Amino acid sequence: MRIHLSNGREVEAALLVAADGLRSAIRKRLLPGAEPRYAGYVAWRGMVDEAVLSAPVRERVFPHFVFDLPPHEQLVAYPIAGADNSVAPGRRRFNFVWYRPADERGALRDLLTDAEGRHWPEGIPPPRVRPEVLAAARHAAAEVLSPQCAEVIAKAANLFFQPIFDLESPRLAFGRVALLGDAAFVARPHCGMGVSKAADDASALAEALAGTAPVAEALQDYERRRQPEGTRIVAHARALGAYMQAQLQTAEERAMAERHRSPEAVMRETAMPITPGVAVD
Ligand SMILES: Cc1cc2nc3c(=O)[nH]c(=O)nc-3n(C[C@H](O)[C@H](O)[C@H](O)COP(=O)(O)OP(=O)(O)OC[C@H]3O[C@@H](n4cnc5c(N)ncnc54)[C@H](O)[C@@H]3O)c2cc1C
């Protein structure tokens, strides 16, 4: 197989693995119909140093995996290591993801437009987000979130957002070309599986190629193992995201929304006690 690179070089290869992410150029050529589909909401993200939190938030909120569930919005927050990878008390950070609906033609377009009026439909670089957009997000946090979570957002130095997409590929093997990781499937972040899914793809591909079958047959084997799994993960994450989805376009979305659209359902489906004897409350 001959591969033509954008810098003009040509490479001879027995196998091409397209692990080039959500906007995969290789997938676009092989599966032009498999485009990322906007989910109807964005995720505001950021981190706060444990040390800058007020004493009540540091003592009563920071140690936990926190859910805040205003209608059709969801915030999850949890402690992570500090900037120097420290897990020592006082040097850790609180990480949050706050999902908010944003209509594709109205609010989303505005969020993705920078100060010079340039629109970034595939995701705006964080430094280009307009200051008034950041100020509006902090203002909304104070209006809709609990005071503890609003404090976390107010103190986040690096507030940024990403639009949430679903991506499914009906095929992963094309002769001696394989799609892998986010190039093949992107699930909404609710199940936190992006990295492990890509690693499982890589491991399944290596196993399929370890046998004596020709490369094209090994890739068919890889596709049989990973395509249904990718479909299942994307569907599960989509169901978990139904709580945020303002516009329900298909019968499947409406059915999922009925099952997943209450705070109780979100907690039942997403949260689980990880310390024996400690209940989710
Ligand atoms: C803000 C954010 C937070 C996330 N948090 C989590 C999390 O907490 N846990 C989790 O499991 N997942 C998380 N994810 C998802 C996770 O990052 C992805 O699922 C994972 O990185 C997919 O790995 P990948 O190797 O398939 O693709 P990527 O990590 O996207 O890697 C693709 C690579 O291909 C390169 N590339 C693209 N085009 C070309 C080209 N034409 N030529 C050469 N190279 C190219 C890119 O530069 C990149 O290095 C998060 C994603 C985002 C955006």
The ligand as a Tripos MOL2 file, in Angstrom:
@<TRIPOS>MOLECULE
LIG
   53    58     1     0     0
SMALL
NO_CHARGES

@<TRIPOS>ATOM
      1 C1        -11.2320   18.1160   27.1920 C.3       1 LIG1
      2 C2        -11.2160   16.6080   27.1240 C.ar      1 LIG1
      3 C3        -11.1600   15.8580   28.3040 C.ar      1 LIG1
      4 C4        -11.1480   14.4530   28.2580 C.ar      1 LIG1
      5 N1        -11.0990   13.7350   29.4380 N.ar      1 LIG1
      6 C5        -11.0650   12.3930   29.3900 C.ar      1 LIG1
      7 C6        -10.9850   11.6200   30.5950 C.ar      1 LIG1
      8 O1        -10.9560   12.1670   31.7090 O.2       1 LIG1
      9 N2        -10.9530   10.2620   30.5030 N.ar      1 LIG1
     10 C7        -10.9960    9.6270   29.2860 C.ar      1 LIG1
     11 O2        -10.9540    8.3900   29.2410 O.2       1 LIG1
     12 N3        -11.0700   10.3290   28.1300 N.ar      1 LIG1
     13 C8        -11.1050   11.6850   28.1530 C.ar      1 LIG1
     14 N4        -11.1990   12.3960   26.9810 N.ar      1 LIG1
     15 C9        -11.2630   11.6480   25.7100 C.3       1 LIG1
     16 C10        -9.8760   11.1590   25.3350 C.3       1 LIG1
     17 O3         -8.9720   12.2620   25.3190 O.3       1 LIG1
     18 C11        -9.9260   10.5120   23.9490 C.3       1 LIG1
     19 O4        -10.9570    9.5460   23.9020 O.3       1 LIG1
     20 C12        -8.6090    9.8220   23.6500 C.3       1 LIG1
     21 O5         -7.5510   10.7720   23.6850 O.3       1 LIG1
     22 C13        -8.6650    9.1590   22.2780 C.3       1 LIG1
     23 O6         -7.3720    8.7280   21.9250 O.3       1 LIG1
     24 P1         -6.9670    8.6180   20.4070 P.3       1 LIG1
     25 O7         -5.5210    8.2190   20.4260 O.co2     1 LIG1
     26 O8         -7.9280    7.7860   19.6600 O.co2     1 LIG1
     27 O9         -7.1230   10.0840   19.7970 O.3       1 LIG1
     28 P2         -6.3800   11.4420   20.2000 P.3       1 LIG1
     29 O10        -5.9180   11.4310   21.6120 O.co2     1 LIG1
     30 O11        -7.2720   12.5380   19.7360 O.co2     1 LIG1
     31 O12        -5.0590   11.4130   19.3030 O.3       1 LIG1
     32 C14        -5.1060   11.6170   17.9100 C.3       1 LIG1
     33 C15        -3.7170   12.0590   17.4750 C.3       1 LIG1
     34 O13        -3.6770   12.1080   16.0520 O.3       1 LIG1
     35 C16        -2.9990   13.2890   15.6740 C.3       1 LIG1
     36 N5         -3.4590   13.6520   14.3320 N.ar      1 LIG1
     37 C17        -4.6710   14.1160   13.9540 C.ar      1 LIG1
     38 N6         -4.7090   14.3060   12.6270 N.ar      1 LIG1
     39 C18        -3.5060   13.9400   12.1510 C.ar      1 LIG1
     40 C19        -2.9310   13.9030   10.8480 C.ar      1 LIG1
     41 N7         -3.6300   14.2700    9.7710 N.pl3     1 LIG1
     42 N8         -1.6640   13.4630   10.7250 N.ar      1 LIG1
     43 C20        -0.9560   13.0690   11.8210 C.ar      1 LIG1
     44 N9         -1.4440   13.0840   13.0710 N.ar      1 LIG1
     45 C21        -2.7000   13.5110   13.2330 C.ar      1 LIG1
     46 C22        -3.3900   14.3140   16.7360 C.3       1 LIG1
     47 O14        -2.4590   15.3720   16.7870 O.3       1 LIG1
     48 C23        -3.3430   13.4520   17.9960 C.3       1 LIG1
     49 O15        -2.0560   13.3970   18.5410 O.3       1 LIG1
     50 C24       -11.2070   13.7920   27.0050 C.ar      1 LIG1
     51 C25       -11.2680   14.5400   25.8140 C.ar      1 LIG1
     52 C26       -11.2760   15.9330   25.8700 C.ar      1 LIG1
     53 C27       -11.3520   16.7210   24.5750 C.3       1 LIG1
@<TRIPOS>BOND
     1     1     2 1
     2     2     3 ar
     3     2    52 ar
     4     3     4 ar
     5     4     5 ar
     6     4    50 ar
     7     5     6 ar
     8     6     7 ar
     9     6    13 1
    10     7     8 2
    11     7     9 ar
    12     9    10 ar
    13    10    11 2
    14    10    12 ar
    15    12    13 ar
    16    13    14 ar
    17    14    15 1
    18    14    50 ar
    19    15    16 1
    20    16    17 1
    21    16    18 1
    22    18    19 1
    23    18    20 1
    24    20    21 1
    25    20    22 1
    26    22    23 1
    27    23    24 1
    28    24    25 2
    29    24    26 1
    30    24    27 1
    31    27    28 1
    32    28    29 2
    33    28    30 1
    34    28    31 1
    35    31    32 1
    36    32    33 1
    37    33    34 1
    38    33    48 1
    39    34    35 1
    40    35    36 1
    41    35    46 1
    42    36    37 ar
    43    36    45 ar
    44    37    38 ar
    45    38    39 ar
    46    39    40 ar
    47    39    45 ar
    48    40    41 1
    49    40    42 ar
    50    42    43 ar
    51    43    44 ar
    52    44    45 ar
    53    46    47 1
    54    46    48 1
    55    48    49 1
    56    50    51 ar
    57    51    52 ar
    58    52    53 1
@<TRIPOS>SUBSTRUCTURE
     1 LIG1         1 GROUP 0 **** ****
